[in-house]
Amino acid sequence: MLPRTLLSPLSPFLFLASCLAGCGEERVVYDRLDASAWGSGCTDPGIPDGGLGYVTNSLMNSVAVLDLGAGTVRATHPIGVGPLAENGPHHLAVDLARSVLYSPLSFPAAAIPAGPHAEHGSSDTPGIFVKRSLCDFRLLGQVDVDPNPGDMVLSADGRTAYVSHFDLRRAQANVGDPERQKSNLIVIDTATMTRTATIPVCVAAHGMVVSSDGRTVFMACYGDDALGVVSLDGPRPTVRLVYIGGSPPRSTTSPSYGPYSLALSPDGASVWLGCAVANVLIAYDVASGTLDESRLTRRLPGKAWFPGFSPDGSTMVVPTQGRDSVTRLSTGPGLALRDQRYFTPEECTLPHQVAYGPDGLYYLVCEGRHTSDPARSQPGSILALHPDDLRTVRSFPVGVFPDAIVFAGGGSR
């Protein structure tokens, strides 16, 4: 615990920086306070021609910045609002036009059970949604959200943020009361950093995408074995659940499919649900409003997480955990298998997300080993995979439990 007697206003930050430098391979330096007295800071994020990648280190309270062209980690910035607590940044979004980055912070439960993802969804502490400068990571705003925020997405114009909540604790505490089990979709005005709507959707929602026209939010409803379809048209949002098995599960705390991840095809015509319990992927056809059973995978080698697509949308690369691998599939009926690569623990532990980068490579987020005992945790990595055969082109060492990657510059979409 830090002493209450401070030698100077900066001493706790310098002390924390030295502790972090000695506690792991990643060094996170708090080089300025989040206060207006320190000036307006920089306004140009200085993005190189090759583009940058931004990666959340959810057990290091930080974001790693990757220089894609140089193949190096450019910097690692603190992102939390409580330097002495685990802040748990999971997913993130970048608005390059406004030079800002957004991320929900999910604080941990008082006691964390064993397991690589056991800490997620078990907290009773409200989360915080933060807005930071893209060039120096100054805190520009924050707003409280519900406990256990999971995914987030921005509207196309960057004016609205949507935050889901993977709130397993709420589901387990309200068995027998379906309405109270539901987690909320929180809508935030990013200019004022205020909440504009709180929409109960489904049990333990996580993965989320916004339709191409911005009129619908799709959510992976883990406990309900369903896709949540939230229409933003009209004076009030409306919610419809599309059940994977055709009807609600027998138990919302023990689902049969467990949809967790979502991905939107490049043309916006399909939403893909990755099911962490059943180890399958299935497509939802946006035009018909139904699940397309002709595009249901056979059982994958492990739990299906967040897939990435080729630019034309004809193939997708799916990361799986359990037997750590990536699988390339066609996205048409039948989902033909194109490639499959299995990883040794030294290559990639717990593949989590695949994203197509601005340089034409697939970027794979590897969580690494993370446990409730920091001494046993090991940093994760980001692998750049060649689009032809999924071989590793380069590897970026990052912090403990990297969770998501987004891009800026370099022709990124």
N, C-alpha and C positions, 0 to 999 in steps of 0.2 A: 504494500500500500504506500502511496506517495506521502511524504511528510507534509504537514499543513504549513510549515514555515518555508516560505519561498525566498530564494536569494534575489530573484528578479522576475519580472512578468513573463519572461520566456523560459525560465528554468524548468517548469514541468514539461514543456514540449521538448526541450533539449534532452532531458532525462529520459523521456519516453522514446525518443529517437535512438538513444544509445542502447536502451533495453531491447528494442526491436532489432537493432543491428546484431545484438548478441544472441537473440533467441531463435534465429533461423537464417536461412540463406538470403531471404528478401530483406532489404533495408528500406523502410518507409520513413521519410524525413518530413516532419512538420516544420516547414520553413517559414510559415507566417501564421498569424492568428486570423480567424474569420471575423474581422472587425473593420468598420469603415475608416477608423482612424489610421489604418495602414495604407490608405490610398485606394485608387480605383483599380490598380493592377493592370495587367496587360489586356489587350483586346484582340490580338492576332495569335491564333493557336499554332501558326507556323507549320502547316501540314505539307510534307514533302510531296514530290510528284508521284511517288509510289504509293502514297496513302498511309494511313495509320489504322491500327486495330486497337480497340479498347476492351480490356478483359477485367471482369470483376473477380477479385480474390476474396471469396465470401468469408473465409476464416482468418483473413489478415486485414479486414477493414480497409481495403485499398482497391485501386484500379491500376493495372499495368497498361502502359502505352507501348505498342509495338510499332516499330518502323518497318513496314513490310518490305520496302525496297532494299534497305540495308540489312535486313534479317537480324535485327537487334532489338532488345528491350530498351526503349528510349528513356523511360522514367517509370517510377511507381509512386502514385500519389495517394495519400490518405483520403478517404471519402466519408468516414463516419462522422457523427456529431457528438459522440461520447468517447474520447480517446481511451478511457480506462475500461470500456465495456466492449463486448463483441457486438458489432453492428450488423453483420451479416448481409452485405450487399449481394443480391442474387442476379437479377437481370438488370438491363440498362438500355438507354436509348440516347442517341446523339442528334441534336438539331444543329447542323453545321451553319445554316443561315444565321442563326442567333448565337453561335459559338457557345452552346451550353450542352451539358450532359445531365441526364436524369437517372435516378435509381431509387427503388424502394429499399429500405433497410429493415431487416427482420431480426429482432432481438431474440436471444435464445431462451429456452425454458430454464428454470432454476436448477433442475436436474435433467441431464440428457442421457437417455438410454443408449445402449450399444447399437451399432449399425451405421453404414456410410451415409444414410440420409435420415437417421432417426431424429436429428435435431429439427428437421424441417416440419412445421405444422404443429409443434407441441408447445408453443409459447402462449402465455397469457398477457404479455406486455404489448401495448400498441406499437405498431411499426411507424416509421417516419419516411416520407417521400422527400427526397432532396433534389435541389437544382444547383449545379456548380458550373463555374466558368470552365470552358473547354481548354483554355490556354494555361491557367495557373491553378485551377481547381478551388478557387475561392467559393465559399458558400454564398449563394445568391438568394436562397429561399428554402423553406421547408414547411411541411404540413403533416399533421398526424394522420395515419390511416389505421385500419384494424390490425389486430395481431396476425402474425404470419403472412405478410404480403408475399406474393409469389412472383408472377410474371407482370410485365408492364408493356404497354405499346403507346405510341404517339399517333395522333391523327396526321394526315398527310400535310396539313398546313402547320403542324407543330403547336397549335394553340390549345390542344386538349390532350391530357394523359389519362390512360385507363389503367387501373391497378386491380389485379385479382388477389384472392387470399386463400392459400392452401391451409385452411384452418381445421385440421383434424381434431384438435382439442375441443373446438366448438361442437363438432359432429358427435364426439364421444360423450360430451357433457349433456347433450340434449336428445339422447335416444328416446324415441316415442313422441317427439315434438318436431315434425318435419320442417315447419316454418323456422323454428329457432336453430335448427341445424344448418340452415343455408348460410353460405358465405356471401359477402357483398362484392359487387363490382363498384369501385369508387371512381368517380369522374372528377378530374382536377383541371382548373383553368391555370395553364402554365404561366401566363403573364402575371397574375395576381397571387399564384400559389395558394388558391383556396379551393375547397371542395364544392362542387356544384351539384352533385347527385350521389346518392347511395342506393344501389339497386340490389336487393336480394335475388340471387340467381339460382344457386344449386349448392350441393354439399362438396366442400373442399375443392373449389375450382383452382386450376393452376394455369396451364398453357393458354395463350390468348393471341388472337390476330384480329385485325380490323379489315373489313371488306374493301375492295378496290374503290368503291364509291363512297366509303366512309359512313355508310348508313347502318351498318350492322357490326356488332362485336361478337366473335365466336369464342367460346370458352370450353376447355376440357374439364368436364365435371366428374372428378375422380370417384366420389362416393356414390353418385347417381348412375354410373355406367352410361354416361350420356354426353352429347354435345349440347352446350347451351348456346342458343341463338338469341341474342339481345338486339331487338330492333330499336334504333334511335329515332325513327320517324314519329311524327305526331307530338302532341303535347307531353306525353309520358312514355318512357321506354316500356316495351313489352318483352316478355321472356317466354321462349318455347324450348322444351327439352326434347331432343331426338335420341331415343334410347338405342344403344348398340344391339341389345338382345331383343328389341321390340317392346319391352316392358320394363318397369322399374326393377332394380335388384331386390332380392329378399332382405338384404341388410346393407344400409348405406355406410356402415363402418367396416364391412368386409365385402367389397365389390368383386364381381367376377372378372371384369375387364380392367378397371382402373385406368381410364384415360387420363394421361398426365401432360403429355406434350402436344402441341399443335404447330402446324406449318401451313402457310398459304402458298399455293402454286404461283409461279411467276405471272400467269395470265389471270389470276384471281378466280378461276373457275372451280377450283377444288380446295377443300380444307382437309388436311391429313391429321388423323388422331393417332398418336402413339400410346398404346395401352401397356402400362408397366406391370400389370398382373397377368394378363393373358399373353404377353409377348407378341402382339400383332399390331399391324397398321391397317387402318381402313380409311377410305376416302369418302368425303361428304360432297355431293354435287350441289353447288350453290344455286344453279338455275332451277333444279327440280325440288330442292329443299329436302333431299333424302340421302341416306347412306347408300353407297354403290358397292354392293356385295361382290361384284365382279373385280373390284379392286381391294380385296382383302388379302393380306399376306398369309402364306402358310406360316407356321410357327417359326419365329426368328430365333437366332442362337441365344438371345438374352432379352432383357427388358429394352423396349424401343424408346429412345429418347428423341431429341430434336433433330430432324433431318434437314439437309440442304439440297438445293435443286441445281441442275444445269441451267444455263441461261434460257434455253428454249423450253424448259420444263419437261423434257421427254424422259429424263432420268432423275432419280434422287438417291442421295447417299445417306444411309440410316446408321447412326451409332447405336450399339447395343451394349448393355452391361449384364454381367453374369458370366458369360463367356465374351470377354472384351473383344469387340470387332467393329468393322464398318462393312455394310452391305450395300452394293449399288443395284437398284432395281429400275426397270422401266415403269413409267407411271400409267401406262395404258392397261386395258383389261388383261387380267392374267398376271400382271406384275412380274414379268420375266426377270430372272436373276442374271445380272451382267458380271459382277465382280464381288468377291468377298475377301476380306483380309482380317486375319486374327492377329492380336498383339500379345507380345510377352509383357510381363510387368515392367520391364525396363523400357519398353517402347511407349506404352500408353496404359495407364490404369484408370478404369472407369470412364470410358468415352461418354461425353454428355451432349455435345452439340456439334453439328456440322454447318458451316456457313460458306457460301461461295464468295471469295474475296474479289476485290477490284483488279487484282493481277491475274485472274483466271485460275487460281489455285483454290482447292477446298481447304478450309481451316477447321481443324478438329480440336475441340476443347477436351483435354484429359484431366479429370479431377485430381488424380494422384491419390495417395493414401491419406485419409483424414479420419480421425477418431476423437472421442471425448478426451483422450490423453494427448496433449500437444507434443509430448516427447516422442510419441510413436507416429505422429503425422509426418508426411513427406510432401514437398511441393508438387504441384501439377505442372502441366506443360501444354503448349499449343503446337500442334503439328500442321505444317503446310503440306498438303497431299497433291500429287500430280493428277490432273484430270483424266489422263489416259489410263493409268493403271493403279492409282491410289498409293504409289510409293511415296515415302517421305522425302520431300525436297529440302526442308529445313525444320528445325525445332527451336521453340522459344521457351526458356524456363520462366515460370511465373510463380505466384504465391501459393498458399495453401487453399485448396478447394476452389480453383477457378470454375466459374459457373456459366458464363456467357461471353460472347464476343460480338462486337458491332464494328463497323468501319466508317471512316471519314476520308474523303479525298480519293485520288487515284482512280477516278471514274466510278466510285462505288455508287450503288443504287440507293 
